[in-house]
């Protein structure tokens, strides 16, 4: 197989809608997993507290310890906070959307870069229009893929500053209002938190948090997660799950096919989807190691940013059944677009 030079283009609908319907026909009891888990807020509080305490502990220690702690501990804490923000984006903590937004902003504080509120809006589009370039911010830009190409150095650079590339992508999302009161609140909260950490604990504490953020989403074995979810490694399959040991500290975020099929099921019940509909998921290719995938992405020239499915037909069937928790949000978005 030669090195890819373009995305994989598909005229087929995204795979999750039809699989959800088929699973519910065969296993209607899976509907019972749909719901919220307000206890998740305790995990958010604990993770935020952990990062604050670590920043305080490291305030007067060697820079080598600061970087090492960020790579070996802080990255895992921040990665878990991303999962918590993801849960908030799907309103899987509380019934009221505002409470979920507040919880997401709180989880976002130690990461310093305000992203929780914006992520919620772009992520819901990703679920609704997977692979549609102008609506799916998870999809790399073509210029992005051409810039990075298939080289080790290019892909390592991409992972190192992955948040920057992800932020740039949102400029192509024309149907989402980039700034409103919630976004401003998110920015003020994170900036205020960062300034407070710097003033109270000093530069080493601040940079511990900064390094933790970049390691959690970039040049780190945890970076394998971003490759795992939708980068093609088997045939034309475009969504992949991870069933490795790190799910135990990453709140089952590896169950990505299960999540896309049933995004209204909270993190603690995702494994029950797989066990309840095993015939559907055992037949799909899955990953067992983020580290292995991370290294493969860096060194395998056949796996690159081009390894993504792109589709041009945005005419997806409306999300209207309870297996899709974002139905109301998606319908509201469509009404706003029509207006």
RALINKA-V62588 format. One record per backbone hydrogen bond with DSSP energy under -1.0 kcal/mol. CO is the residue of the C=O (numbers start at 1). NH is the residue of the N-H. E is the energy in kcal/mol with one decimal. If there is no record, write none. Layout:
co=CO nh=NH e=E
co=CO nh=NH e=E
This chain:
co=8 nh=310 e=-2.9
co=15 nh=19 e=-1.3
co=16 nh=20 e=-2.6
co=17 nh=21 e=-1.9
co=18 nh=22 e=-2.2
co=19 nh=23 e=-2.7
co=20 nh=24 e=-2.4
co=21 nh=25 e=-1.7
co=22 nh=26 e=-1.8
co=23 nh=27 e=-3.7
co=27 nh=30 e=-2.0
co=28 nh=31 e=-1.6
co=29 nh=32 e=-1.6
co=30 nh=33 e=-2.0
co=31 nh=34 e=-1.5
co=37 nh=40 e=-1.8
co=38 nh=41 e=-1.7
co=39 nh=42 e=-1.9
co=40 nh=44 e=-1.7
co=41 nh=45 e=-2.3
co=42 nh=46 e=-2.4
co=43 nh=47 e=-2.4
co=44 nh=48 e=-2.5
co=45 nh=49 e=-2.4
co=46 nh=50 e=-2.2
co=47 nh=51 e=-2.1
co=48 nh=52 e=-2.1
co=49 nh=53 e=-2.7
co=50 nh=54 e=-2.6
co=51 nh=55 e=-2.2
co=52 nh=56 e=-2.1
co=53 nh=57 e=-2.6
co=54 nh=58 e=-2.1
co=56 nh=59 e=-1.1
co=58 nh=61 e=-1.4
co=62 nh=66 e=-1.7
co=63 nh=67 e=-2.6
co=64 nh=68 e=-2.6
co=65 nh=69 e=-2.8
co=66 nh=70 e=-2.0
co=67 nh=71 e=-2.2
co=68 nh=72 e=-2.7
co=69 nh=73 e=-2.3
co=69 nh=74 e=-2.4
co=70 nh=75 e=-2.2
co=73 nh=77 e=-1.9
co=74 nh=78 e=-2.9
co=75 nh=79 e=-2.3
co=76 nh=80 e=-2.0
co=77 nh=81 e=-1.8
co=78 nh=82 e=-2.0
co=79 nh=83 e=-1.6
co=80 nh=84 e=-1.9
co=81 nh=85 e=-2.5
co=82 nh=86 e=-2.2
co=83 nh=87 e=-2.1
co=84 nh=88 e=-2.3
co=85 nh=89 e=-2.2
co=86 nh=90 e=-1.2
co=87 nh=92 e=-2.2
co=88 nh=91 e=-1.8
co=92 nh=37 e=-3.1
co=96 nh=100 e=-1.5
co=97 nh=101 e=-2.3
co=98 nh=102 e=-2.4
co=99 nh=103 e=-2.3
co=100 nh=104 e=-2.3
co=101 nh=105 e=-2.3
co=102 nh=106 e=-2.3
co=103 nh=107 e=-2.2
co=104 nh=108 e=-1.3
co=108 nh=111 e=-1.0
co=109 nh=112 e=-1.7
co=111 nh=113 e=-2.3
co=115 nh=119 e=-3.0
co=116 nh=120 e=-1.9
co=117 nh=121 e=-1.3
co=118 nh=122 e=-2.4
co=119 nh=123 e=-3.1
co=120 nh=124 e=-1.6
co=121 nh=125 e=-1.3
co=122 nh=126 e=-1.7
co=123 nh=127 e=-1.8
co=124 nh=128 e=-2.0
co=125 nh=129 e=-3.1
co=129 nh=132 e=-2.2
co=131 nh=311 e=-2.3
co=132 nh=135 e=-1.9
co=132 nh=136 e=-2.5
co=136 nh=139 e=-1.4
co=141 nh=145 e=-2.0
co=142 nh=146 e=-2.5
co=143 nh=147 e=-2.2
co=144 nh=148 e=-2.1
co=145 nh=149 e=-2.8
co=151 nh=155 e=-2.3
co=152 nh=156 e=-2.6
co=153 nh=157 e=-2.4
co=154 nh=158 e=-2.1
co=155 nh=159 e=-2.2
co=156 nh=160 e=-2.2
co=157 nh=161 e=-1.8
co=159 nh=162 e=-1.2
co=161 nh=164 e=-1.4
co=161 nh=165 e=-1.4
co=162 nh=166 e=-2.5
co=163 nh=167 e=-2.0
co=164 nh=168 e=-2.0
co=165 nh=169 e=-1.6
co=168 nh=171 e=-1.7
co=169 nh=172 e=-2.0
co=170 nh=173 e=-1.5
co=172 nh=174 e=-1.4
co=180 nh=184 e=-2.4
co=181 nh=185 e=-2.4
co=182 nh=186 e=-2.3
co=183 nh=187 e=-2.3
co=184 nh=188 e=-2.8
co=185 nh=189 e=-2.6
co=186 nh=190 e=-2.2
co=187 nh=191 e=-2.7
co=188 nh=192 e=-2.5
co=189 nh=193 e=-2.2
co=190 nh=194 e=-2.6
co=191 nh=195 e=-2.6
co=192 nh=196 e=-2.3
co=193 nh=197 e=-2.5
co=194 nh=198 e=-2.1
co=195 nh=199 e=-2.7
co=196 nh=200 e=-2.8
co=197 nh=201 e=-2.4
co=198 nh=202 e=-1.3
co=202 nh=206 e=-1.7
co=203 nh=207 e=-3.0
co=204 nh=208 e=-1.8
co=205 nh=209 e=-1.7
co=206 nh=210 e=-2.1
co=207 nh=211 e=-3.1
co=208 nh=212 e=-2.3
co=209 nh=213 e=-1.9
co=210 nh=214 e=-2.0
co=211 nh=215 e=-2.7
co=212 nh=216 e=-2.0
co=218 nh=220 e=-2.5
co=220 nh=223 e=-3.2
co=221 nh=224 e=-1.8
co=222 nh=225 e=-2.0
co=224 nh=228 e=-2.7
co=225 nh=229 e=-1.7
co=227 nh=231 e=-1.7
co=229 nh=240 e=-2.0
co=234 nh=237 e=-1.8
co=241 nh=287 e=-2.9
co=244 nh=247 e=-1.4
co=245 nh=248 e=-1.9
co=246 nh=249 e=-1.1
co=246 nh=250 e=-1.0
co=247 nh=252 e=-2.3
co=250 nh=253 e=-1.4
co=252 nh=255 e=-1.7
co=254 nh=242 e=-2.8
co=254 nh=256 e=-2.7
co=255 nh=259 e=-1.8
co=256 nh=260 e=-2.5
co=257 nh=261 e=-2.2
co=258 nh=262 e=-2.2
co=262 nh=265 e=-1.8
co=264 nh=35 e=-2.0
co=266 nh=269 e=-1.9
co=270 nh=273 e=-1.1
co=270 nh=274 e=-1.3
co=271 nh=275 e=-2.3
co=272 nh=276 e=-2.0
co=273 nh=277 e=-1.9
co=277 nh=280 e=-1.5
co=277 nh=281 e=-1.2
co=278 nh=282 e=-3.2
co=281 nh=284 e=-1.3
co=287 nh=243 e=-2.9
co=289 nh=293 e=-1.6
co=290 nh=294 e=-2.9
co=291 nh=295 e=-2.3
co=292 nh=296 e=-2.3
co=293 nh=297 e=-2.8
co=294 nh=298 e=-1.6
co=295 nh=299 e=-2.2
co=296 nh=300 e=-3.0
co=300 nh=303 e=-1.5
co=304 nh=307 e=-1.9
co=306 nh=308 e=-2.4
co=307 nh=232 e=-2.4
co=308 nh=8 e=-2.7
co=310 nh=10 e=-2.5
co=314 nh=316 e=-2.5
co=321 nh=324 e=-2.1
co=324 nh=327 e=-1.4
co=326 nh=330 e=-2.9
co=327 nh=331 e=-2.6
co=328 nh=332 e=-2.0
co=329 nh=333 e=-2.3
co=330 nh=334 e=-2.2
co=331 nh=335 e=-2.0
co=332 nh=336 e=-2.3
co=333 nh=337 e=-2.4
co=334 nh=338 e=-2.4
co=335 nh=339 e=-2.0
